[in-house]
């Protein structure tokens, strides 16, 4: 990881360089800091260059964002610094593909224009012969080739990055219904990708807590700013809905930041994710979390303690959790350490383990844990992921 901006609010973000939190910055302060961040980015690139024969660099946003061009470290500024060739890729499905490519090229400096080898047109559907006159014009106008036209693939599924689709709950009684509060600073959306692809699961991301009334399971997701998202959760009425859900026998899972919310206290004395201070948690697990500048970054392999299922994933968070709740763990890690917490009534599960749902072996035991009545009656309609998904990004 070279440089990562982890938003704390609409105006500030935590800067992480090579996996280590550096400081919280506003937009102006970050742009001023880019000259200091660039050597770190170049160091990461050189390390990759020492390990691999070819490196593909993906830009961030547009290479022609004029207001962000000065001291750019993500797009053409980086390409100039490491002297790498560039291919412009445009999405024709959004419309205006020729204007996009020609306009971008015109806004680049002379040296940057010379760096552009050619173009790729992405997500095309229809008769390629109809597109050909436009390709001929583009090549004549720019004096650069179109290397290819990529088709629109209807069944292709790619992982989400920093956003999640807004969906309205259907709450089908024939499937397992999962509701995820759509936190303003929600992170690690890929935790849910495998669930969204499962025909036996209906997973919905909701702002309105009243839409969670018929959920079998509520999952509190990760967060880029846990205390702020916890405050939003309370202000939006989610806390009372979650407590009602538990009284009626529903299950609750907290993942990473959502796990921290389940405890009695979240303390951020150094202002790692915002203003320094403390917040009372939901009090559903007997534990407290202290946020620290040092991020926990680990690849994890272990065994679910509710079964013999092997799971693989990772841990990435700021904060150390401690308390009696950790005496009832969820996973025994390969190194012998214990991870996560399961409440005595087994309604509430919390973990820092990202990728919990990705392991095919974990599906039958997890489904039985989440809803033994529904899944036993329906003979575990929640299928093995490995047998039922065509996941080829």
Order of alpha helices (4+ residues) and beta strands (2+ residues): beta-beta-beta-alpha-alpha-beta-alpha-alpha-beta-alpha-beta-beta-beta-alpha-beta-beta-beta-alpha-alpha-beta-alpha-beta-beta-beta-beta-beta-beta-beta-beta-alpha-alpha-alpha
